[in-house]
Amino acid sequence: MTGTRRVALMTIVLTLWAGLAGAGDPPSPCCVPCGQWAGIYPTVLLPWAECGKVDEPALEAQLRYQMCGGVSGLLVLGSVGEGEQASPAARARVLAVTGRVVGGQVPWIVGIHTCDPACAIAQATEAKAAGAAAVLVKYKGRPRASGCEVLAFYEQLTAAVDLPVFYYHYPADTGLRLSACEIGRIVQLPRMAGAKISTFDLREFRAIRQCGGCDRSYLIGSALSLTQFLEAGGQGAMCPEAAILPDVAACAYRQWMAGCHDEARKRQKDLFVLAPLLVSGPSTEQLARRRLMVTQDFEIPLRVRDSEPQARLKATLCGIGVPISSRVSCGLTPMRRIDDPVVDIVVRKLGRRYGLTP
């Protein structure tokens, strides 16, 4: 793109999304090592049977489907995976099934959602015993906690658990308003593997990475901004898109790492077929792709809203032949009448484009 065209496009973008851009130039990037924690990690959806029990055959089928897609690892009991709502008994069954099915084929990570150090330590210990390779810990429950309080929580956790820990940066859910330097100090702690970044703010991510260090791994929470995140210094994605299209997300990552950047962006754009499932209001594949690709290309922050997509994602998985009920935990948004046509359209597109049919 010529300089004149780039400036013109930038002017249009800034007009459309005025007020969203952060101030100041991003910090200079530094070298990114190739570490263990890189690639694509699907957010596994928690399948429910009747009476609030885990549907273990459905969980096994989903795990096998995602591993066959060539992913780097798996995340169970994450935010989209209803880890915050799962009872201790349900968590135990998910860990047992995942340990049995996955074994050592790929590393798997367990989500923890609490601000209670004792609870976090107990759940991390349980995860390690089941064979998990790491834990993803979201400090949840005290949105007004200071950076020092959150740091003390992770210090206590990492001192007590012999397992790599990821910090979960998801301010739209936790309510925390920590600075990049405060997050960086957390990420620098011993046994911290890195952070999951569930925002669309690449300037903030660059600052977090500069403060936290390039020897840590950073995974984005949505593959819809995968190539922009990788270009900014990230290592991959831990995302719901890979739960439905694991092979497409994994292919985009591999192509980018091989230097085939145009092809990687094409695969990333293919993932926007899932965008209508991930938002709470009306949207289309084309509108979502245009908006997100442009804003992330120019590092213009977008606000993240929790749209509770679990039921729609489960219904889509079932529609492409992975047996799972659309039931969700109490308190989450169930399948509604207005969701049915959205899922039907996505399922038909997946059938035409990828041959994914029941």
N, C-alpha and C positions, 0 to 999 in steps of 0.2 A: 504494500500500500504506500502511495506517495505521501510526502509530508503534508501537502495541501489537503488531500482527501482525508487523511487521518485527523487533522485539526478540525475539518468540517464535521466529520462524524462525531468527534469528541464534543463539539459544541452542541450538536443535536442531543446527544446522550445527556449531557449536563443539564440541558433545558428540561428533558423529560423526567430526570431523576434529581432535580435540584435539591440541595440540602442533604443528600445521602452520603456524599463523598467526605472522607476524613481529611483533616488538614495536615499539611507538611509532607515532605518527601519520605518515602519508605526507607528504612535502614538498608545499607548495602548488604547484599546476600553474601554468604560464605559457603565454603565447601560442604557438600552433603555426602557423608559416607554411605556405602551400601550395607545396611544392617539387617539383622534378622527380621525386624518388624517392618516389612515393606510389602506392598501389593494390595490385594483386594480381600476384604473380610466381610462377607454378608452378615447382616443383622438377622439372625434366625428368628422366625415368628413362633410364638408359643401356641401350640395347638391344644385346644380344650375339648375334652369329651364331656358327656353329661355329668352332673353332680360335682362340677368344679375340679375334676381330675384331669391330669395331663393325658392327652391322646398319644400314647407312646408309639404306636405304629406310624401315625402321621408325622411325628417328630423324626423318626428314623427315615422315613421316605424323603422328607425335606432335606435332612442332612446329606443323604446320599445324592440327591439331585444337585445340591449346591457344590458338593465336592467334585462331582462329574463335570462341572463347569470350569474346572481348572483354577479355582480360587486359591489364595495363599493361606487362608485360615478361616476361622469362623468366630462370630460373637454370639454367645447365648445370654439370655436374660438382660439384654440391653434395654434402652428406653422403648424402642419400637417392639422389642421382644418381650415387653410386659414384665421385665424383671422387677420393677418397682412394685407392681401389684401382686406378684406371685407369693403365695404362702411359703413358709419354710418347707412344708411337705412337697409342694409343687417344685420348688427350687431343687430339692434333693432328687426328685425323679428326673428332672431335666439334666442334672449333672450326671446321674447314673447312666441314662440313655446315651448322652453325648460321649461319655467316656467309653462306653461299650462300642458304639458305632464308629466313632472317629479314631479312637485309639491314638496312635502316633502318626497317622497319615498326614495330618496338617495340624499346626498349633491352634488351639482354641482358647478363647478368652471369655471370662465370665464378668457380667455386669453387676456392680454393687451400687446401691442408691441409698445413702444414709449420711448423717452427720454425727452418728454415734460411733466413736472409735471401737468400742467393745463389739458392736454388731458388725462393723466392717472387718475387724480382725477375725471374728468367728466365721463369717462368710468366705473370707479369703482362705482361711485354713481349710474349710470344707471344699472349696474349689481345688486347692492344691491336692488334697487327698483323692479327689475324683480324677485327677490327671490333667487339669487345666494348665496352660502354659503361662498365663498372666491374668490379671484382673483389671477391669476398667472401672474406676471408682468415681462416682458423681457425688460431690458434697451437696446433699439435698436436705432441706428442712429448716435452714436458718439463712434466709436470703439476705439478711443485713449483717452477716458475719464479716468481720474485718479480714484483711489479708493475713494478719498475724494468727488469727484464730484458725483459718483454713490451713495455713502452713503447719501449725501445731498438730492438727488432725492427721495430716499426711506424714509428718515426722513420727508420730506414735504408730501409725499403721505400718510404715516401711521398716521401722525398727523391730516390729513384732512378727512380721510375715516374710518368709523366705521365698518370695515370688515377685516377678516383675509387676510393677503397677503403672497403669496409664492414668493420667489426670484427665477428667472429662470436662472440657470447657463447653458448656451449654447454657449460657446466661439466660436465654429465653425460657428455660425450664427451671433453673436453680434460683434465678433472681440475683445471683451474685454479680457484683460490679467490681471485679478485681482488675488492676492495671496489668499491662503486659509484663512489667517487671515483677509484680507479685506472683503472677502465674509462672514466670521464668524461674523464680526462686523455688517454687514447688517442684517444677520439672527437674531441677538440678539435684534434688535430694538423691541419696544413694537408693538403689533398687527402683528408681523411677525409670520406666522404659521410654516415656515420652508423653504425648497428649493426643486425645481425640478432639478435633476442632469442629464443633457443630455450629458454625457461623458461615456467613457469606461475606467475610471482611478480610480480604487478603492483606491489607495494610496492617491490620492488627496482628494477623498471623506472622507476618515478617518480623514485627516487633517482639512477639512472644518467642519466636525462634532465635532471634538475636540474643534475647535475655536468657533463654533456657539452654541454648547451646546446640551446635550442629551434630553433636554425638548422640542426640536423642532422636526418636522417631515421632513423626507427626502424621496423623491420618485424618483425612477430612470426613465429615459426617454425611456427605452426599456426593455420589459420583457424577452428579450433574455439573459439578465444577472441577472435575478431576484434573484435566490437563492444565488448567490455570493454577491449581494448587501445586501440582508437580513442578511446574515452571517456577513457582515461588519458593521452592525448596522442600516441599512435602514429600512423603514416602508412599502415599497410597490413600485408600479409602476404607472406612468401616461403615457400611452403608446399606440402606434398605433396597436400593435398586438392584444390588447383586443378589438379593434373595429371590428375585423374579428372573433376572437375566444375568446369572453369574458368568456365563461364557462371554457375553458382550463386554461387561465391565472388566473382566480379566484380560480380554483381548486389547481393550483400549490402554490398559496399563502396560502390557507387554510391548505394544507398538510404540508407545511413548519412550519407554526405556531403551528400545532398539533404535531410537532416532527417527522413527517414522511418524513424525508429529502430525502431519496432515491426516494420515490414516487414523491415528489415535483420536483426533478431534471428530472425525466422521463417526467413529464408534461411540464416542461420548454423546454426540448429537442423537444417535439412535436410541439412547437411554431415555430421551425425553418423551417417548411413547408412554412412559410410566408417570409422567408429571401430573396428569389429572388425578391420579390416585393419591398423590402426596400432599395436595392442598385441600383446604376446607371449603373454599369457594369455587365458583365456576372458573375453569381455565381450559385451554386447549394445548395440545402438544406444540403447535407452531408458536403460539404466543409465549408460552413458558420458555421455549428454546431461545427465541429472539431476545427476550428480556434478560435471561440469566447469562447467556453467552456474551452479550455486549457489556453488561455491567461488570462481569468478572474479567473480561479481557482488559477493561480499563480500570480494574481494581476499585470499582464503586461499590461500597457496602450496601447490602440488602438486608432488611429486617427478616429474621427467622421467626415464624409462628408455629406453635405446636398444633398440628391439624388432626392428630389422632388418626392416622391412616391404617391402623392395624386391621380393621374389618375388611376394608377395601383390598388391601394387599393379600389377605388370606383368601378372599373370594376369587381374586385373580389367579393365585396359585392353584386353587381348585379348578378353575376354568381351563388351565393349561395342562391338567392331568396330574397334579401333585395333590393327593387326597388330604384335605384339611378343611375343617369347619370354619365358618366366619365368626364363630363365637369369640367374644373378647372378655377381659376381666371386668368385674363390676366397677362402674364408674367411668369406663371408657365408652366412646361413641360406638354403638352397634351399627350394623348395616341398616341403612334407611332406604326408603323407596326411591329417593333421588339418587342414591348411590348405584342402584342396579344398572341403569343405562350407561353410566360412566364405566363401570367394570365391563359390561358387555362390549362396548366399543374397543376398550383396550385389549380384551381377550381376542376379539376378531382380528385386530391389527397384528397381535402376536402370532396368531395362526397363519395369516397371510405372509408375514415377513420371515418368520422363523420355523414355521411348521409345528408350532406348539399347540397341540390340541389334545383333549382328553383321550 
